[in-house]
């Protein structure tokens, strides 16, 4: 429930505080006094669209704060403190806007998300939403009850899944040609690398072998020279053995000579081994032009793969791994398409069955909704009016099912049934919208309803009917009404008047004689008129009796 609204620097409002009570709260005042600015300010606090022109000249910025008794909704409770919730909004002269909840800075979207949990606004702009087929279909679904709503939600979830599957199939089909081209290219690349049999370190080995085969004659010369050096002046190993023998003999006398003898023995053995290895290496050196050409072709092939796929054997093999994985993924796309197609075919039947169940629920609920709305509009002063809920179907299923709901209205006997969007009378439309809200009242838990200009296009008798309906609606929740009709204002549980003096709007709660004068002003434009005053007193007494369920004072006098 809305407890208090503070507005500063907004249009004609300089600084204004409005306290609201449970029941029916009514705002009245001369045209242009600033009544709409109050509902506009509330809309800003609820995350409505802002504009730089809203800020009062010289104020710098417009500020709005709305204090609520927090409802038990989980999304609201997390922001509440001590059972209350304070929404705040500022709009600067530059159009920049900021929002707070309980003093904490939040995005504007957070206010907009909480708004529907706190307040439902009905005004001339909101009528347009209720005239749409989607809104009327949603209205019928809500009227049909929770089980039906669960069926609708289940259908929409399944339909959305089916829609996404079909979009994926279309996407896969569009990409088929490109995917096949990629598969052919990758398959060729994989075959080329695998056929080459590249291994890590191969280039190093090939370079070493190419060096030997390309310089065989030179290596043979060097081998011969090394062998000659080892064999000059006698075999080097033999001479080292002789030295070792002499030193070992000396070692029997001098231990130091024994150490030198051991070293000489080691050198003799190493020299002998070196001579054997040198002979073996020399013998291995053979000229092989065919093998040399084979090596050079192999190096050229690997270098060609490097240019296409990556640096070195590691780069080539890394590309091979990536290409193989991509080929597997592309092959998996065909499997994915088959699986999606099977799921879509299965889901087709499920969605169709769900749509039929939704259609049955709407068909069963439509007459009851039509009767409820018709009863409401007749209580609102349109005795001959008729309402019917039509359910035109479609060959194609949509997110809302196979059909949409359309409210048809007839103003009286002999008048054609027309969609609400084509109802000519603003008064009829306003009262029909109120009838919709009245029927919807039992379908949700919104604590505060706001009706701005609900009296557009209607007169005294219809105004009284609207006032009675608003009063009954306000028994179970808080209602705020901006009105020009005395027949509505007289039903208020709390009556506030907006007045503009010196270009500044103020608001004051009215009671007793002040309220009588305001109602008289609304009746005749002259608050001092005696006849208007008497009529105002009569209206207020009748409204009070209506609320209390008793006969008006005039009727009691007649019975006496």
C-alpha positions in Angstrom: 0.0 0.0 0.0 1.2 3.5 -0.8 1.6 5.4 2.4 3.2 8.7 1.4 4.3 10.5 -1.7 6.8 13.4 -1.7 7.4 15.5 -4.9 9.7 18.4 -5.3 10.7 20.4 -8.4 8.3 18.6 -10.8 6.4 20.9 -13.2 4.0 23.1 -11.2 4.9 21.3 -8.0 7.5 23.0 -5.8 7.4 20.9 -2.7 4.5 18.7 -1.9 3.7 15.9 0.5 0.7 13.6 0.1 -0.4 11.0 2.6 -2.7 8.3 1.5 -4.9 6.0 3.5 -6.4 2.6 2.9 -9.6 2.6 0.8 -10.6 5.1 -1.8 -8.3 8.2 -2.1 -9.6 10.9 -4.4 -7.7 13.8 -5.9 -9.7 16.7 -7.2 -9.0 20.3 -8.3 -9.3 22.7 -11.1 -8.0 21.8 -14.5 -4.3 22.6 -14.7 -3.9 22.6 -10.9 -1.3 19.8 -11.0 -3.3 16.7 -10.3 -1.8 14.8 -13.2 1.7 15.9 -12.0 1.1 13.8 -8.8 0.3 10.7 -10.7 3.2 11.4 -13.1 5.5 11.7 -10.1 4.3 8.4 -8.8 5.0 6.9 -12.2 8.6 8.2 -12.0 9.1 6.6 -8.7 7.8 3.3 -10.3 10.5 3.5 -13.0 8.5 5.4 -15.7 10.1 7.3 -18.5 11.7 10.7 -17.6 12.3 13.9 -19.5 14.3 17.0 -18.9 11.2 19.1 -19.3 9.7 17.7 -16.1 12.1 19.5 -13.9 10.7 22.8 -12.6 12.6 25.8 -13.9 15.1 26.9 -11.3 14.8 23.8 -9.2 17.8 22.1 -10.8 16.1 18.7 -10.7 12.8 17.0 -9.9 12.7 14.6 -6.9 10.1 12.0 -6.1 9.9 9.7 -3.1 7.2 7.1 -2.6 6.9 5.2 0.7 5.1 1.8 0.7 4.0 -0.8 3.2 5.9 -3.7 1.6 3.7 -6.6 0.3 4.9 -10.1 1.0 6.2 -10.6 -2.5 9.8 -12.1 -2.4 11.1 -9.6 -4.9 9.9 -6.7 -2.7 10.7 -8.1 0.7 14.5 -8.3 -0.1 14.5 -4.4 -0.4 12.2 -3.7 2.5 13.2 -2.3 5.9 11.0 -2.6 8.9 8.1 -3.6 6.6 8.4 -0.5 4.5 9.9 0.3 1.1 11.0 3.7 -0.1 11.5 4.3 -3.8 13.2 7.5 -4.9 13.9 9.1 -8.3 15.5 12.3 -9.5 15.4 13.8 -12.9 17.8 16.7 -13.8 17.3 19.6 -16.1 19.8 17.8 -18.4 17.5 14.8 -18.6 19.8 12.6 -16.5 18.0 10.4 -14.1 18.9 8.4 -11.0 17.1 5.9 -8.8 17.3 4.7 -5.2 15.6 2.1 -3.1 15.9 2.6 0.7 18.8 5.0 0.0 20.7 2.5 -2.1 21.5 3.5 -5.7 19.9 1.1 -8.2 19.3 1.0 -12.0 16.0 2.6 -13.2 15.1 -0.9 -14.4 15.0 -2.1 -10.8 12.2 0.4 -10.0 10.4 -0.7 -13.2 10.6 -4.3 -12.1 9.2 -3.6 -8.6 6.5 -1.3 -9.8 4.0 -3.9 -11.0 4.3 -5.6 -7.6 3.3 -2.4 -5.8 0.9 -0.3 -8.0 -1.2 -0.8 -11.1 -2.0 2.4 -13.0 -5.0 2.8 -15.2 -5.2 6.0 -17.2 -5.9 7.1 -20.8 -2.6 5.7 -21.9 -3.1 2.4 -20.2 -6.4 1.9 -22.0 -4.4 1.3 -25.1 -2.6 -1.7 -23.6 -5.9 -3.3 -22.6 -7.2 -2.9 -26.1 -4.5 -5.2 -27.6 -5.3 -8.8 -28.5 -2.4 -10.0 -26.5 -3.6 -8.2 -23.3 -7.1 -9.5 -23.8 -5.9 -13.0 -24.3 -3.8 -12.7 -21.1 -6.9 -11.3 -19.3 -8.9 -14.4 -20.4 -6.2 -16.8 -19.3 -6.0 -15.2 -15.9 -9.8 -15.4 -15.5 -9.6 -19.1 -16.4 -7.7 -19.9 -13.3 -4.4 -21.2 -12.0 -4.6 -24.6 -13.6 -5.2 -23.0 -17.0 -2.4 -20.5 -16.5 -0.1 -23.5 -15.7 -1.2 -25.1 -19.0 -0.5 -21.8 -20.9 2.9 -21.5 -19.3 3.7 -25.1 -20.1 2.6 -24.6 -23.7 4.6 -21.5 -24.1 7.7 -23.2 -22.8 7.3 -26.1 -25.2 6.4 -23.8 -28.1 9.5 -21.7 -27.5 11.6 -24.8 -27.4 10.1 -26.0 -30.7 10.7 -22.5 -32.2 14.4 -22.5 -31.2 14.8 -26.1 -32.6 13.4 -25.0 -35.9 15.6 -21.9 -36.0 18.6 -24.1 -35.3 17.6 -26.4 -38.2 17.3 -23.5 -40.5 20.7 -22.2 -39.4 22.3 -25.6 -40.0 20.6 -25.9 -43.4 21.9 -22.5 -44.5 25.4 -23.5 -43.4 25.4 -26.9 -45.1 27.2 -25.8 -48.3 29.9 -23.9 -46.4 30.3 -26.7 -43.9 30.8 -29.3 -46.7 33.4 -27.1 -48.3 35.2 -26.8 -45.0 35.0 -30.6 -44.4 36.6 -31.3 -47.9 39.4 -28.9 -47.3 40.2 -30.2 -43.8 40.0 -33.8 -45.0 42.6 -33.0 -47.7 44.9 -31.3 -45.2 44.7 -34.1 -42.7 45.4 -36.7 -45.5 48.4 -34.6 -46.7 50.0 -34.3 -43.3 49.3 -37.9 -42.3 50.7 -39.2 -45.6 53.9 -37.2 -45.0 54.5 -39.0 -41.7 56.2 -36.1 -40.1 57.9 -36.7 -36.8 59.4 -34.3 -34.3 63.3 -33.9 -34.7 63.3 -35.3 -38.2 64.7 -32.1 -39.8 67.6 -32.1 -37.4 68.4 -35.8 -38.4 68.0 -35.1 -42.1 70.3 -32.0 -41.9 73.0 -34.1 -40.2 72.7 -36.9 -42.8 72.6 -34.4 -45.7 75.8 -32.8 -44.3 77.7 -36.2 -44.4 76.5 -37.2 -47.8 77.1 -33.8 -49.3 80.7 -33.7 -48.1 81.9 -37.3 -48.4 85.2 -36.7 -50.2 86.2 -34.0 -47.8 85.3 -36.1 -44.8 87.4 -39.0 -46.2 90.4 -36.8 -46.6 90.1 -35.6 -43.0 89.7 -39.2 -41.8 92.8 -40.2 -43.6 94.7 -37.3 -42.2 93.6 -38.1 -38.7 94.5 -41.8 -39.1 98.0 -40.8 -40.4 98.5 -38.6 -37.4 97.7 -41.3 -35.0 100.0 -43.7 -36.9 103.0 -41.4 -37.4 106.3 -42.3 -35.7 104.7 -45.6 -34.7 101.4 -46.4 -33.4 100.4 -43.8 -30.8 98.8 -46.4 -28.7 102.0 -48.5 -28.7 104.2 -45.6 -27.7 101.7 -44.7 -24.9 101.8 -48.3 -23.6 105.6 -48.2 -23.5 105.5 -45.0 -21.5 103.0 -46.5 -19.1 105.2 -49.6 -18.6 108.3 -47.4 -17.8 106.3 -45.3 -15.4 104.8 -48.3 -13.6 108.3 -49.6 -13.1 109.4 -46.2 -11.7 106.4 -46.3 -9.5 107.8 -49.2 -7.5 110.3 -46.7 -6.1 108.4 -43.4 -6.3 104.6 -43.3 -5.8 104.3 -40.2 -7.8 105.6 -42.0 -10.9 102.9 -44.7 -10.3 100.2 -42.0 -10.6 101.7 -40.9 -13.9 101.8 -44.5 -15.1 98.1 -44.9 -14.5 97.4 -41.8 -16.5 99.6 -43.1 -19.3 97.8 -46.4 -19.3 94.4 -44.7 -19.6 95.7 -42.6 -22.5 97.1 -45.7 -24.3 93.7 -47.4 -24.0 91.8 -44.2 -25.2 94.2 -43.9 -28.1 93.6 -47.5 -29.2 89.8 -47.0 -28.9 90.1 -43.7 -30.9 92.0 -45.5 -33.6 89.3 -48.2 -33.9 86.5 -45.7 -34.0 88.3 -43.6 -36.6 88.7 -46.7 -38.8 85.0 -47.5 -38.4 83.9 -43.9 -39.2 86.2 -43.8 -42.2 84.8 -47.1 -43.5 81.2 -45.8 -43.0 81.8 -42.8 -45.3 80.3 -43.8 -48.7 79.1 -41.6 -51.5 75.3 -42.1 -52.1 73.9 -39.5 -54.6 70.5 -41.3 -54.6 70.1 -41.1 -50.9 71.3 -37.5 -50.9 68.6 -36.6 -53.4 66.0 -38.4 -51.4 67.0 -36.4 -48.3 66.8 -33.1 -50.1 63.3 -34.0 -51.4 62.2 -34.9 -48.0 63.4 -31.7 -46.5 61.7 -29.7 -49.3 58.4 -31.5 -48.6 58.6 -30.8 -44.9 59.4 -27.1 -45.6 56.4 -27.0 -47.9 54.1 -28.3 -45.1 55.6 -25.7 -42.8 54.6 -22.9 -45.1 51.0 -24.1 -45.1 50.4 -25.4 -41.6 53.0 -24.2 -39.1 56.6 -23.7 -38.1 58.6 -26.9 -37.6 57.4 -30.4 -37.1 55.6 -29.3 -33.9 53.6 -26.7 -35.8 52.6 -29.1 -38.5 51.5 -31.7 -36.1 49.6 -29.2 -34.0 47.6 -28.1 -37.1 46.9 -31.8 -37.8 45.4 -32.3 -34.3 43.3 -29.1 -34.6 42.1 -30.1 -38.1 41.2 -33.6 -36.9 39.2 -32.2 -34.0 37.4 -29.8 -36.3 36.5 -32.6 -38.7 35.1 -34.6 -35.8 33.0 -31.5 -34.8 31.7 -31.0 -38.3 30.8 -34.7 -38.6 29.0 -34.2 -35.3 26.9 -31.5 -36.8 25.2 -34.0 -39.0 24.4 -36.1 -35.9 23.2 -32.9 -34.2 20.8 -32.1 -37.1 19.4 -35.6 -37.1 18.8 -35.4 -33.3 17.3 -31.9 -33.5 15.0 -33.0 -36.3 13.8 -36.0 -34.3 13.2 -33.9 -31.3 11.3 -31.3 -33.3 9.1 -34.0 -34.8 8.3 -35.4 -31.4 7.7 -32.0 -30.0 5.3 -31.0 -32.8 2.7 -33.5 -31.5 3.3 -32.5 -27.9 2.9 -28.8 -28.7 -0.3 -29.4 -30.7 -1.8 -31.4 -27.8 -0.9 -28.6 -25.4 -2.4 -26.0 -27.7 -5.7 -28.0 -27.8 -5.8 -28.1 -24.0 -5.2 -24.3 -23.9 -8.0 -23.8 -26.5 -10.4 -25.9 -24.4 -9.6 -23.9 -21.3 -10.2 -20.6 -23.1 -13.4 -21.9 -24.7 -14.7 -22.9 -21.3 -13.8 -19.6 -19.6 -14.9 -17.2 -22.3 -18.6 -17.2 -21.5 -18.0 -16.7 -17.8 -15.7 -13.8 -18.5 -18.3 -12.3 -20.8 -21.0 -12.6 -18.2 -18.8 -11.1 -15.5 -17.8 -8.1 -17.7 -21.4 -7.6 -18.9 -22.6 -7.6 -15.3 -20.0 -5.0 -14.4 -20.7 -2.6 -17.3 -24.4 -2.7 -16.6 -23.7 -1.9 -12.9 -21.7 1.0 -14.2 -24.7 2.6 -15.8 -24.8 0.9 -19.2 -27.9 -1.2 -18.7 -28.4 -2.4 -22.3 -24.7 -3.1 -22.9 -23.5 -6.5 -23.9 -20.1 -8.1 -23.9 -18.9 -11.2 -25.7 -15.5 -12.9 -25.8 -14.7 -14.0 -29.3 -11.9 -16.5 -29.9 -10.8 -16.2 -33.6 -8.3 -19.0 -34.5 -5.3 -19.2 -36.7 -3.9 -22.0 -38.9 -0.5 -21.5 -37.4 0.4 -21.9 -33.8 1.8 -18.9 -32.0 3.3 -18.2 -28.7 -0.2 -17.6 -27.2 -1.6 -20.7 -28.8 -3.9 -21.3 -31.7 -6.3 -18.4 -31.0 -6.5 -15.0 -29.5 -9.2 -13.5 -27.3 -11.1 -10.4 -28.5 -13.6 -8.5 -26.4 -16.6 -7.4 -28.4 -18.9 -4.7 -27.0 -22.4 -3.6 -27.9 -23.7 -0.4 -26.3 -27.3 -1.5 -26.4 -30.0 -3.5 -28.2 -29.7 -3.2 -32.0 -26.2 -1.8 -31.8 -23.4 -3.8 -33.5 -20.9 -5.8 -31.6 -17.5 -4.0 -32.0 -14.0 -4.7 -30.7 -13.2 -2.5 -27.8 -10.6 -0.7 -30.0 -13.5 0.5 -32.1 -15.9 1.6 -29.4 -16.6 5.3 -30.2 -17.6 6.6 -26.8 -14.8 7.5 -24.4 -17.2 7.0 -21.5 -18.1 3.5 -22.6 -14.5 2.7 -23.0 -13.5 4.1 -19.6 -16.3 2.2 -17.8 -15.5 -1.0 -19.7 -11.9 -0.7 -18.7 -13.0 -0.2 -15.1 -15.2 -3.3 -15.5 -12.1 -5.2 -16.7 -10.2 -4.0 -13.6 -13.0 -4.9 -11.3 -13.2 -8.5 -12.7 -9.4 -8.7 -12.5 -9.4 -7.5 -8.9 -9.9 -11.0 -7.7 -7.1 -12.3 -9.9 -4.1 -10.6 -8.5 -2.6 -9.2 -5.3 -1.6 -5.7 -6.3 -2.3 -3.6 -3.2 -2.7 -0.2 -4.9 -4.7 0.8 -8.0 -4.5 4.2 -9.6 -7.2 5.5 -11.9 -6.3 8.7 -13.7 -9.2 10.4 -15.6 -11.4 7.3 -15.4 -14.4 9.7 -15.6 -13.5 10.9 -19.1 -16.6 11.2 -21.3 -19.2 10.3 -18.6 -21.8 12.3 -16.8 -23.6 12.3 -13.5 -25.6 9.1 -13.4 -22.8 7.0 -14.9 -20.3 8.8 -12.6 -22.3 7.7 -9.6 -22.2 4.1 -10.9 -18.4 4.4 -11.4 -18.0 5.9 -7.9 -19.9 3.0 -6.4 -17.8 0.5 -8.2 -14.6 2.2 -7.2 -15.8 2.3 -3.6 -16.5 -1.4 -3.6 -13.2 -2.1 -5.2 -11.5 -0.1 -2.5 -12.8 -2.3 0.3 -10.2 -4.9 -0.4 -7.3 -2.7 -1.6 -6.1 0.9 -1.8 -7.5 2.9 -4.7 -6.3 6.4 -5.8 -8.5 8.3 -8.3 -8.0 11.6 -10.1 -11.4 12.9 -11.0 -13.4 15.9 -12.1 -16.7 14.4 -11.2 -18.4 15.1 -7.9 -20.4 11.9 -8.2 -17.1 10.0 -7.9 -15.4 12.3 -5.4 -18.2 11.9 -2.9 -17.3 8.2 -2.4 -13.8 9.0 -1.1 -12.5 7.6 2.2 -9.9 10.4 1.9 -10.4 13.4 -0.2 -7.5 15.7 -1.2 -7.7 18.8 -3.2 -4.9 20.1 -5.5 -4.8 23.9 -5.8 -2.4 26.1 -7.8 -1.6 29.5 -6.5 1.1 31.7 -8.0 2.1 29.0 -10.4 2.8 26.5 -7.5 0.6 23.5 -6.8 -0.3 22.5 -3.2 -2.4 19.7 -1.8 -4.6 19.6 1.3 -6.8 16.9 2.8 -10.5 17.9 2.9 -13.0 17.2 5.7 -16.3 18.5 6.8 -17.4 21.8 5.3 -14.2 22.1 3.2 -15.1 18.9 1.5 -18.7 20.0 1.0 -17.5 23.2 -0.7 -15.1 21.3 -3.0 -17.9 18.9 -4.1 -20.2 21.9 -4.6 -17.5 23.6 -6.8 -17.2 20.4 -8.8 -21.0 20.4 -9.3 -21.6 24.0 -10.3 -18.2 25.8 -10.5 -19.4 28.0 -7.6 -18.6 26.6 -4.1 -20.8 29.2 -2.5 -24.0 28.2 -4.4 -26.7 27.2 -1.9 -28.3 24.7 -4.3 -24.9 23.2 -5.2 -24.1 23.0 -1.5 -27.3 21.1 -0.8 -26.7 18.8 -3.7 -23.1 18.2 -2.5 -24.4 17.3 1.0 -26.9 15.0 -0.6 -24.3 13.3 -2.7 -21.9 12.9 0.3 -24.7 11.5 2.5 -25.8 9.0 -0.2 -22.2 7.9 -0.8 -21.7 7.5 3.0 -24.8 5.4 3.3 -23.8 3.3 0.3 -20.4 2.5 1.9 -22.0 1.7 5.2 -24.8 -0.3 3.7 -27.6 1.8 5.1 -30.4 3.9 3.6 -29.6 7.6 2.9 -31.0 10.2 5.4 -33.5 11.4 2.8 -34.9 7.9 2.4 -35.2 7.5 6.2 -37.1 10.7 6.4 -39.6 9.6 3.7 -40.2 6.3 5.6 -40.9 8.2 8.8 
